């Protein structure tokens, strides 16, 4: 049986959970009130830091689920995402519309990656 490792553990969630060489990140959001592009950049910066801490990086992302508060922001979010995703390493991805934790959040990213 493999160990489960948790980092940045709070009462409600851990920011990083690793198990069997797989990294699971908690949902990443930007700064409330920022534009969707700026929130997307902040999410990406947060994901990069957490993945590095867990021994992974953007080229090892297996799956990404993106929640937008409004699908009208799809193109704006994708412009930032597309400029960031390493060529040839696009993960499996889904994007949908959802009511987020606060109306000031416009986007949330949920990532699963491989370590190594």
C-alpha positions as a LaTeX table, in Angstrom:
\begin{tabular}{lrrr}
\hline
Residue & $x$ (\AA) & $y$ (\AA) & $z$ (\AA) \\
\hline
Unk1 & 0.00 & 0.00 & 0.00 \\
Unk2 & 1.40 & 3.40 & $-1.01$ \\
Unk3 & 1.65 & 6.31 & 1.33 \\
Unk4 & $-0.50$ & 9.35 & 0.84 \\
Unk5 & 1.32 & 12.63 & 1.35 \\
Unk6 & $-0.46$ & 15.90 & 2.02 \\
Unk7 & 0.99 & 19.42 & 1.98 \\
Unk8 & $-0.43$ & 22.75 & 3.09 \\
Unk9 & $-3.10$ & 20.95 & 5.06 \\
Unk10 & $-6.00$ & 22.96 & 6.40 \\
Unk11 & $-9.22$ & 22.07 & 8.15 \\
Unk12 & $-11.13$ & 21.80 & 4.88 \\
Unk13 & $-8.54$ & 20.76 & 2.30 \\
Unk14 & $-4.92$ & 20.12 & 1.42 \\
Unk15 & $-3.35$ & 22.14 & $-1.38$ \\
Unk16 & $-1.34$ & 19.11 & $-2.57$ \\
Unk17 & $-2.03$ & 15.39 & $-2.19$ \\
Unk18 & 0.31 & 12.81 & $-3.71$ \\
Unk19 & $-0.29$ & 9.08 & $-4.06$ \\
Unk20 & 1.33 & 6.43 & $-6.26$ \\
Unk21 & 3.29 & 9.04 & $-8.24$ \\
Unk22 & 0.23 & 11.17 & $-8.94$ \\
Unk23 & $-0.20$ & 14.76 & $-7.77$ \\
Unk24 & $-3.65$ & 16.16 & $-7.00$ \\
Unk25 & $-3.96$ & 19.91 & $-6.49$ \\
Unk26 & $-6.81$ & 21.66 & $-4.72$ \\
Unk27 & $-8.82$ & 24.03 & $-6.90$ \\
Unk28 & $-6.77$ & 27.14 & $-7.68$ \\
Unk29 & $-8.37$ & 30.55 & $-7.94$ \\
Unk30 & $-7.06$ & 34.05 & $-8.62$ \\
Unk31 & $-7.51$ & 37.28 & $-6.75$ \\
Unk32 & $-11.17$ & 38.21 & $-6.29$ \\
Unk33 & $-12.24$ & 41.05 & $-8.54$ \\
Unk34 & $-9.37$ & 40.70 & $-11.05$ \\
Unk35 & $-10.17$ & 40.13 & $-14.73$ \\
Unk36 & $-10.55$ & 36.54 & $-15.91$ \\
Unk37 & $-7.19$ & 36.84 & $-17.73$ \\
Unk38 & $-5.43$ & 38.01 & $-14.56$ \\
Unk39 & $-7.14$ & 35.37 & $-12.43$ \\
Unk40 & $-6.06$ & 32.74 & $-14.96$ \\
Unk41 & $-2.45$ & 33.96 & $-14.75$ \\
Unk42 & $-2.58$ & 33.81 & $-10.95$ \\
Unk43 & $-4.03$ & 30.28 & $-11.05$ \\
Unk44 & $-1.23$ & 29.19 & $-13.39$ \\
Unk45 & 1.45 & 30.75 & $-11.17$ \\
Unk46 & $-0.03$ & 28.97 & $-8.13$ \\
Unk47 & $-0.22$ & 25.66 & $-10.00$ \\
Unk48 & 3.40 & 25.96 & $-11.14$ \\
Unk49 & 4.61 & 26.53 & $-7.56$ \\
Unk50 & 2.58 & 23.67 & $-6.14$ \\
Unk51 & 3.56 & 21.27 & $-8.93$ \\
Unk52 & 7.25 & 22.11 & $-8.44$ \\
Unk53 & 6.91 & 21.50 & $-4.72$ \\
Unk54 & 5.35 & 18.10 & $-5.46$ \\
Unk55 & 8.10 & 17.13 & $-7.94$ \\
Unk56 & 6.14 & 17.81 & $-11.11$ \\
Unk57 & 5.65 & 20.55 & $-13.71$ \\
Unk58 & 3.39 & 21.75 & $-16.51$ \\
Unk59 & 4.66 & 19.09 & $-18.93$ \\
Unk60 & 3.40 & 16.37 & $-16.57$ \\
Unk61 & $-0.19$ & 17.57 & $-16.13$ \\
Unk62 & $-2.48$ & 14.66 & $-16.93$ \\
Unk63 & $-5.85$ & 16.37 & $-16.61$ \\
Unk64 & $-7.18$ & 19.85 & $-15.97$ \\
Unk65 & $-10.76$ & 20.80 & $-15.21$ \\
Unk66 & $-11.56$ & 24.49 & $-15.53$ \\
Unk67 & $-14.64$ & 26.11 & $-14.07$ \\
Unk68 & $-15.71$ & 29.52 & $-15.37$ \\
Unk69 & $-18.34$ & 31.62 & $-13.64$ \\
Unk70 & $-19.47$ & 32.72 & $-17.12$ \\
Unk71 & $-18.72$ & 30.87 & $-20.37$ \\
Unk72 & $-18.61$ & 34.28 & $-22.05$ \\
Unk73 & $-15.06$ & 34.43 & $-20.57$ \\
Unk74 & $-13.97$ & 31.24 & $-22.38$ \\
Unk75 & $-11.91$ & 32.99 & $-25.09$ \\
Unk76 & $-10.20$ & 35.34 & $-22.62$ \\
Unk77 & $-9.23$ & 32.46 & $-20.33$ \\
Unk78 & $-8.08$ & 30.32 & $-23.28$ \\
Unk79 & $-5.81$ & 33.10 & $-24.60$ \\
Unk80 & $-3.81$ & 32.93 & $-21.36$ \\
Unk81 & $-3.99$ & 29.12 & $-21.12$ \\
Unk82 & $-2.93$ & 28.56 & $-24.75$ \\
Unk83 & 0.09 & 30.86 & $-24.34$ \\
Unk84 & 1.16 & 28.89 & $-21.25$ \\
Unk85 & 0.60 & 25.20 & $-22.06$ \\
Unk86 & 3.93 & 23.68 & $-23.17$ \\
Unk87 & 3.75 & 22.70 & $-26.84$ \\
Unk88 & 3.10 & 19.00 & $-27.23$ \\
Unk89 & 2.06 & 18.61 & $-23.58$ \\
Unk90 & $-1.59$ & 19.66 & $-23.57$ \\
Unk91 & $-3.41$ & 17.63 & $-20.90$ \\
Unk92 & $-6.83$ & 16.07 & $-21.10$ \\
Unk93 & $-9.08$ & 19.01 & $-20.31$ \\
Unk94 & $-12.68$ & 19.96 & $-19.62$ \\
Unk95 & $-14.17$ & 23.40 & $-19.12$ \\
Unk96 & $-17.61$ & 24.21 & $-17.83$ \\
Unk97 & $-19.65$ & 26.94 & $-16.22$ \\
Unk98 & $-20.31$ & 26.86 & $-12.49$ \\
Unk99 & $-21.21$ & 29.15 & $-9.65$ \\
Unk100 & $-17.89$ & 29.56 & $-7.79$ \\
Unk101 & $-17.31$ & 30.12 & $-4.06$ \\
Unk102 & $-17.78$ & 33.88 & $-4.37$ \\
Unk103 & $-19.06$ & 36.04 & $-7.26$ \\
Unk104 & $-15.63$ & 37.72 & $-7.34$ \\
Unk105 & $-14.02$ & 34.51 & $-8.59$ \\
Unk106 & $-14.24$ & 34.12 & $-12.35$ \\
Unk107 & $-12.20$ & 30.95 & $-12.91$ \\
Unk108 & $-11.00$ & 27.91 & $-10.97$ \\
Unk109 & $-8.50$ & 25.24 & $-12.06$ \\
Unk110 & $-8.37$ & 21.66 & $-10.81$ \\
Unk111 & $-5.21$ & 19.75 & $-11.84$ \\
Unk112 & $-3.95$ & 16.17 & $-11.66$ \\
Unk113 & $-0.34$ & 15.53 & $-12.69$ \\
Unk114 & 2.34 & 12.85 & $-12.67$ \\
Unk115 & 5.42 & 13.19 & $-10.48$ \\
Unk116 & 8.88 & 12.78 & $-11.90$ \\
\hline
\end{tabular}
